């Protein structure tokens, strides 16, 4: 290809951009996730079933904490950017399920 090999940092930027586009319809306004955890901020009119959020917080209370009415705090250490992206992709899959069963 004419521009050479795509660097890992560029690939990561593409993945983050894809993720942002994926979560917008869910009603997530901000994701902040670093090596030591972070937070997810929801819009007031999120499209995520609140029962799913409650289930996450109760079943995985060592990882997820409710932080106000529109925020979930994530308490987890991550080795690298790829592990953070994988964690978020798995989380978004759970958040987009139709019920909390």
KAPE-V935633 format. One line per field, one symbol per residue. ss: DSSP state (~ for helix, > for strand, _ for the rest). phi: phi as a letter, one per 20 degrees, with the letter a starting at -180 (. if undefined). A space follows every 50 residues. Layout:
ss = ???
phi = ???
//
This chain:
ss = _______~~~~~~~~~~~~~~~~~___>>>>>>>__>>>>>>_______~ ~~~~~~~~~____>>>____>>>>______~~~~~~~~~~~~~~~_____ _
phi = .fdnfffgfffffffffffgffegffneebcccdfdorbcdeffdfeeff fffffgfefcffddcfcnfccdeddaecfbffffffgffffffffeffce f
//
